[in-house]
Amino acid sequence: MTDATNAEAEKRRRGAASGDGQGRSRTGSSLVEPGTLVDAEIDELPPAEPTGVGSRRALAYLGVCLVLIGLNLRSVFSSLSAVLPEVTSQAALPGWSVVVLTTVPVTLLGVFAPLAPVLARRFGAERVLLGAMALLTAGLLLRPVDTGSGQSAGHLPALLVGTAACGAAIALCNVLLPGLVKRDFPHRLGLMGGLYTTAICASAALGAGFTYPVYTATGEWTKALWVWAVPAAVVLLLFLPVAVRQGTVRHQAVRDGVNVWRSSVAWQVTIFMVLQAMMSFSGFAWLAPILRERGVDGAAAGLIVAVCIVLQMLGSLFAPALAARFGDQRAINTVVALMTGSGFVLSILGPLDLIWVWAGLLGLGQGSLTACALTLIMLRTRDGHTAAHLSGMMQGVGYGVGSTGTLMVGQLHQATGSFIPAGILFMVVGLLAAVFGYRSGRNRYVG
């Protein structure tokens, strides 16, 4: 790029980064889930530069790569869930391992989130993303490998290591990818933000909807899981030339903004995030097994979960704009939390004839709940530095502690042989989410 082009890109980037204090981007009239577009590199000196590309065509190519990366960030969770009964029985997995496999990747989202900005300062965000996609591809390839030469539970070591690798890789992408979208496409933030968030939801829907049909067609759960390594490998190869061309600049971290760990508002928002994460990832991990235990066949269960996730996309599309229009977010936070909890409870305990209604209620509620929690990152902060710190706190604590939802569902099912106790659990979690949604929705700021 020429110096003039770089200067213009930097001007656009800084203009887009400045908001009105309520998380509204000046790139257009729409508000696109602002919490998901927090720049994790905002505390770097010198400031991180936009990705170096030589033309508009190369910039469009970069945009396609970033969206395709997003399209690989949730299939890990929903694909295993879709064939979990087959994996458990055919691989002779012990009960504890099923709980671990559904919990570990979510836990690692919180554990590895703080590491992403550190690695980006040392190697550059593009190269860290490339490494994360390589790790994700390796994890997806490793998951179905039989390391026991036909012995009982021979698949277990590879499943555990591969799943952990996927969780670590997705954690890095979760933190860095939104910043690149915001940094490199300030003039198309509405379009790229929408494509990015839609791709993530679509990833979960594809994993839920297509894994079981692949199993039916091949008769092997290993191939049904292996197939998801293909799109990850394709994106890895597509993004490779972009990432390796980027120069590395050593950055230093500067501490700016409010100390969010001492703010009661920040903790209320974070606990709200914890409770929504408990329900969100429990849905990815357990909704399909719940439906199958109730008598729904594998293909239909996968389709129901996929439609539920598509409805999450609709909720996440409209909820941020609606939330930002209110003076405070107490009402909408409370309503969507109760919708989500009720959808989960009814999916477990409600009449099976109305399962599409319960799944629809869950999908719309969960998508809106997640979007509202993320939107609070911008609505409860006054500057980008504080927003980035609050985002890091929410991801680290939210995903780390939120993974206990999948853990508790698995433990309750293992102890009782039924998902009914999980229904009671989601009733309590939904009510708590409503309480903390109400408190975090008050028109106050961190610091």
N, C-alpha and C positions, 0 to 999 in steps of 0.2 A: 504494500500500500504506500502511496505517496505521503509526504508529511502533511499536506493539506487535507488529504482524506482522513489520516489519523486524527488530525485536529478536529475535523468535523465530527468524526465518530465519538471523540471524547466529549465534545460539546453536547451532542445528543444524549450521550450516556449520563452526563451530570444533570442535564435538564430533566431526564426521565426519572433519575434517582430522587430528585427533590419532589416532595409531595406537599399536601396541605395539612399535614399533622393528623389526618384521619386515614392514611393508607391509600388515598386515591391517586393513582398515577395520572400525570398530565399528558399521557399519550393518547387519550381518547376518553369517551364518555363512559365506557364500561369499566367496571371494577372486576378484575380477574384474580380471584383468590389471592389477595396480596400477601398473606402469610407464607405462601409457598414460594414466593419470589424474593425472599430475603437473601442479601448478598453475604455469604459467610466470610468473604475476603475483605470486608469493609474496614477492618482494623489494621490492614497491612500498610507498611511504608517501605518503599514507594507504593502508591496505589496500583493495584493489578490492572494491566492494560487489557483492552478487548483482544480476543483471539485474532492473530494475524492471518488475514486472508487477502488474496490479491484481486478479487473482482466480486461483483454482485453474484455471479454464478457460484463462486466458491463460498460466499456467505450463505446462499440458499442451500448449498450442499452441507454446510455446517449445521444449519437449522434442521435439515432432515436427519442428520446424525443424532442431534440432541433429542429430537422427538422419538427416534427409534430406540435410543437408550432408555427413555421413559417407558417405552412399550415392553421392556424386559424386567421391570422392577417389582412386579407383583405376581407374576405367573408361578414363581417359586412356591408361594404360599398356597395358592388355590389348586395347583396341579397335584400336589401330594394329597391334599384333602379329598380331591375327586376320586382317587383310587386307594384311599387309606385302608378300607377293609381288605382289599386284595393284597396290598403290601403287607399288612399285618399277618394275614393268614398264610400266604404263600412264602413269605420270607421268614416265617416263624419268629416274629419279633416279640420280645417280652413286653409286658404291659408298661413298664417304666419307660421303655425306649420311645413308645408312641407319644407319651407326654413330653419327653425331651425334644423329639423331632418337631413338635408343634410349638414349643416354647422357645428353644434356643435361637432361631433366626430373629424373632422379634426382640429378644433380650439384647442380641448383638447390634440391633439398630441403635439402641441407646448407648451401648458400650463403645462402639467405634465412631459414633457421631463426633465427639470432641477431637478425634484424631485427624479428621478430614482437613480442617483449616491448617493444622500443623504441617501435614504433608504437602498441602498446596503451597505454603510459603517456601518450602524447600525445593519442590520439583515442578510446580506449576499445576494449576487446576486441570488443564487439559490432559497432562500426562498421568495425573492421579486418576482421572476418569478412565483413561485407557487401561491403566493397571487394574482398576476395579472391574472393568468389563472382562479383562483376561481372567481375573479371579472368579468372577461369576460364571464364565464359560467353563472353567476347570471344575468348579463345584457342581455344575449341572451335569457335566460328563461323568464325574466321580460318583454321584449319588446312587445310580443303579448297579454299580460294579459289585460283583460277588468276590469278596476277598477270602472266602472260607473254603474254596474248592468243593462246593456242594454241601458243606457241613451246615448244621442247623444254625440259623441266624447269621449265615456267612455274609449277608448283605449289610449287616448292622454297622460295622466300622466305617464303611464307605458312605453309608447314608448319614451317619453322624458328622463325619468330617466334611463331606460335600455340602450338607445343609448349613453347617457353621460357616464355611467359606462363602456361600451365597449370602448369608445374613451380613457378614462383614462387608462384602462388596456393595450390597444394596445400601448399607449405612453410609458409605462414602459417597455414593451417587446421590442419595437423598439430600445430603448437605451441600454438595458442590454444584449439582446440575441446575438448581433454580437460579443461583448467582450468575452462571454463564448465560442462561436464557435472558436474564435481566440486563446483564452487562453488554452482551453482543447484539441484542435486538431491541434497544430502547425505542426505536421508531416503529416497531411492530410488536410492542409488548402485549397488547390485547390479543393479537392473533397467536403469537408464540406461547403466551401464558395459557391460553385456552387449549392449544394443541398439546402442550406438555402435560397439563393436568388430565386431559381426556385420555392421552396415551397411557398414563399410569392406571387409570380405572379400566381402560380397555385390556390392559395386560392381565389384570385379575379376572376379568370376564372371559377372556380367551382361555386362560388356564383352567377355569372351572368348566367351561362349555365343551372343550375339545379333547381333554385328557382321557375321559372315559370312552368316547368313541374310538380313539386310537387304540386303547386297550382292547375294546371289543373287536376291532379289525385285525389286530395282531395277536391277541391272546396272551400278551406278555406285558406286565406292568412296567418292566424295565424299559421297554421301547416307548411306552406311553410317557415316561419321565425323560428319557433321552431326547425325545423330539424337541424339547424346549431348549436344548443346548444349541440347536441349529440357528434360530434367530439371534441368539446372543453372540455366536461366532461370526455371523454375517455382519452384525453391527461392529464388532471388534475389528474386522478387516476394513470396513468402510471408514471407521474413525481413525485408524492407524496412521494414514498419511497426514491427517490434520494435526494430530497430537505430536508426532515426531518432528514436525517442522517448527514447532514453537520453541523459542529460546527460553532459557531458564534464568530468572532474575531472583537473587536472594532478597527476601522480604523480612522485615522485622514486624513484630506485633506491637501495636500501641494500644494501651487500655484507655478507651474513651466511652462516655455514656455512663448511665447509672449502674450501680452494683445491684443487679436484679435478684441476687440471692438473699438480699436483706429486705426485699420489698414484699409486703403482704399481698399486694395486687398481683405481683408476678407469681406467687405461690398459689393463689386462687386460680389463676389462668392455667398454671401447670397441672394442678390437681384435676381441673376440668379436662385437660389433655390426657392425663393418665386414665381417667374413667372412660373417655371416648375410645382410647386405644385398646382398653380391655375388651370393649364390645366389638370394635372394628376387626381386630386380628383374631378374636374368637370366632367371628363370622367366617373369615377366610379359612380358618383351620377346622372348624367343627360343624358349620351349617350343613354341608353335604353329608357327613356321617350321621348327623341328627336326623335328617330327612330319610336316609336309607334305613336307619334303625326303626323309623316309623312306618316302613313298608314301601317307600318310594324307590323305584328301581334306579340304577346308577345313572343312566342316560338322562332320565327325567330330573333327578336330583341335581345333576350338573347344569341342566338347562335352567332350573329354578334359580340356582345360585348365580348363574351368568346374568339372567334377567334382573335379579336383585342388584347386582353390581352395576348394570346399565342404569337402573333407576338411581343408584348412588351418584352416577355421573350427572344426572339431571339435578339432583339435590345440590351437588357441589357447584353447579353452574349458576344457580339462581340465589342460593342462600347468602353468599358474600355481599352481593349488591343490595339485597334486602336488609341484611344486618347493618350495613353501613348507612342506610337511609334513616335508621332509628336514632333517637337521641341517646338511647342506651340499648343494650342487647339482652336485657333480662328476659323479656317475653319470648323472643325467638329461641334463645338458648334453652329455656325451660321446656318449650313445646317440642323441639327436635330431640331433646334428651328423653322425654317421655315417649315419643314416637318410637325411638330406637329400642328402648327397654321393652315396650309393649310388643313390638314386632318380634323380638327375640323370645319373649315369654310365650306368645301365641304360636310361634313356629314350633315350640316344644310341647305346649300343653293345649293349644287350641284345636278345634275340629280340623281334621286333615282335609276335608272337602274344601275348606277355605284357605288352603296353604298358599295359593297364589296371592291372596289378599294379604296374608300375614307377611309373606316375603316382600310384597310391594311396600307395605308399611315400614318394614325393616330397612329396605333399600333407600327409600326417600329420606327416612329419618337419619340413617347412618351417614349418607352422603352430605346432608345438610349439617349434621352434628360435627363431622370432621372439618368441613369448610368453615363453620362458625368458630370452632376452636382455633384454627389457623389464622382466621381473619383478625382475631383478638391480638395477635402479635403486633399488627400495625395500629389497631384502634386503641390499644392501651399504652402505646409508646409515643414519644414526641420526636425522636430522631432515629436515623438508620443504625447507629451504633447500638443504642439500647435495644432496638428491634432485633438486631443480630444476636445480641447476648440473650435476650428472652427466647429467641428461636432455639439457640443452643441448649438452654436450660430445659425448654419444653421437650426437645427431641431426646436429650440424654435421660431426663427423669421420666418423661412421658412414655417412651418406648421401653426403657429399662424396667420401670415398675408396671407399666401397662401389660407387659408380657405375662404377669401373674394371672391375667384373665384366662389365657389359654391353658396355663398350668393348672389353675383351680378346676376348670371344666374337665380336663383330663383326669385329675386326681379324684374328683367326685364321681366320674363315670367308672373309673377303675375300682373305686371302693364300693359303689352301690350297684353297678351294672346297669345304670339307667341315666338318662339325661334330665330327668325331672328335677333333681337337686340343682342342676345348672339353670333351669328355668327360674328357680327361686333366687339363685345368685344374680341373674340378670335383672330380676325385679328390683333387688337391692341396689345394684350398680346403676340402673337407670334412674332410680330415685335420687341417689347421691349425685349423679351427673346433673340432674335438674337443680339440686340445691347449689352446687358449685357453679353451674352455668348462670344461675340467677345472681350469685355474688360477684362473679367475674364479669358479668354483663353490665354492672354499674358504670356510669360515665366517669371513670377515674383513670389516672395515668400511673405507670410505674415510676416511682421517684417523685 
